[in-house]
Amino acid sequence: MNRERAGEYETPEYFTIGRILKTHGIRGEVILAPYRIVQDEILDFESVMIETDNKFEEIVISQIRPHKDRYIVLFEGFSDINECQDLIGKEIYADADSLSDEALIYLFLQQTEGIRVEDSEGKEIGVLTELMETSGHPVFVIETPGKKELMIPAVDEFIEEIDMDDKKLVLNPPEGIFEIYDI
């Protein structure tokens, strides 16, 4: 997937990229669970955003290190366990410009409601309701006009176009897949 497919577009300013789960130790560190799509990129982030009182606030990352499938993070200005208690359970965000093309497209599809799905001939397939994580690859979950649930692997070979302005996903999966679902 690449950003060039979409042309010029308006993206949300920030995308959710993970959640702060709990404190770690007494020196102000927290455990961060990033989405798998940004798992490797997060080490390069100098800061992230959190939402406080309905506005985004930047917090600078002082230290970050891997810990199992998560990260231990120390944010600037947080030096003991009491100062970071309010961060527990908060989602963290990154601005669109700091994300790779692959992560941006994935997060756009995952976090944008009402994306219409069509086949390569312009026929309506339905609405994207979920981008489901699986152990192998993500799966598009699409609700058809007849209220059926259609699942199609979210792989490059099946994606013809992603139009972020019009909130439209055009798929070209293997022949016969729509017939399986009676579409």
N, C-alpha and C positions, 0 to 999 in steps of 0.2 A: 504494500500500500504506500502511495506517496502523495504528498501534498499537491503536486502539480496537477493531478487529476481533477482537482476541485476548482482550479483557476482562482480568481479573486473571491474572497468570501469574508463574512463577518463571523468570528468565533467568539464564544464567551471569553471574558477577560481572564478568568481563572478556572482551572479544572481541579477537581478533587483527585489527589494522588495517593492518599493513605490516611491513616488514623493513628493518633497517639494512644497507646493502650494503657500504660501504667508508668510509674516511676521506676527508676533503677538505682538502687543505693541511696545515699544521703546527700550527694554532692550536686543535685539538680539535674541529673540525667534522666531521660525518659526512653521508653521502648516505643519505637515507631514501626508500624506495619504498613509498608508501601504496597500499592498495587503491583502485581507481577510485571506489568508492562513498563514500569519505571524502576524496577528493582536495581538495575545496574546504573541507570542515569542518576539516581538520587545521590550517589557519592560525589557527583560533580556540582551539585546545587550549593550555592553560597548562602541562600536564604529560601524560606518558604513563607506562605501566607497562612494566617488563621483568621477565622471570622469571629469578631467580638462586637457585640452591640450592633449587629447588622451592617458592619463595615469590615473591610479586610485590613489586616495589620501585618506588616512584614516582620518576621523574626529571623535573625541572622544565626546561621549554624556555626558554632565555635568548633565543635568536634563531631565526627560521625564515624562509627565503625560497625562492621557487620557483626551480627549476633544471631546464629542459626539462620532462619529465613527472614529475620527482621534486622533492625538497626538500633544501636544505642546512640542517642543524640544528646549533645549538650548545646543548648541555645544561649546566645549572648544575653547576659543580664539575669540568668537563672543559676544561682550558685548553691542552693540547698533544696532539699526535698519539699519544704513548705512553699517555696516560690513557684514550683512547677505543678502543684496540685490542681490548679485551675485548667491546666492543659490536658489533663486526663480525659479521654473520650472525644477530644476535638478532632475534627477532620483537618487535614492540611491540604493546601492548594498550591499549585504552581501556575505562573502565567503562561499563556499559550506560546510565547516566544522562547521560553526556556526548555520546551519539550522537543524531542525528536519528531520527525514527520510521522513515524510509525505510532508513537505514543499519542501524538495529537489526534490523529485520525481515530485510533482506538477509543480514546477518552471521549471524543466528540460523539461517536456512535453509542457509547455506553451511557453518557450522561445527558444526551439531548432527547427530549420527549417528542413523539409525533413524527418520527422519520418515516416517510412513505417509502415503500419498497416496490419496485417494478422489475419486470424482466427486460431483456435487451431489445424487445420489440415495443416497449412502452405499455405493456399490459400490467394492470395493477395486481400486485401479489398480496399486499396488506400493509401493516404498520409494524415496524420494529418495536418489540416490547422489552427485549432484553438482549444483551450481549453476554452470554453465559460462559463462564470460565470452565474449562475441562482440563484434564491432565495433558491431552495432546495439543489442542488448539481451541480457540474460542468458537462458539456456535451462535449464529444469528437465530433468535427466537422471534418468529413473525406471526402476528394474528391476522388471519385472512378475513376478507369481508364476511364470510360465512361462519366466523368465530372459531375456525379450526386453528390449531397451533402447528406451525411449520418450523422445522429445525433444519438449518443449512449450515455446513461448516463455513466459518468466517476465514477463508483462505484467499490469497491473492488471485488464484486462478478463477475464482467464481465472482470476483468483484470487477464489474465493468466500469462503474463510475460512482463517485461519492460527491454529491453536490451539496456543499455545506450551506450555501445561501438558500436554496430551495428545500433544504432538509429532505433530500431524496437519495436513496441508495438503489443503484441499478445492478442487478445480479444476472449472471450468465452461468448457471450451474450445469452440470452434465445433463445431457438429454434424458428425459424421463423422470427427473426428480419431482417436478411439479405434478406429473400424472399420478405418482404414488400417493400424493395428498389430494388428488381429485380437483386440481386447480386448472 
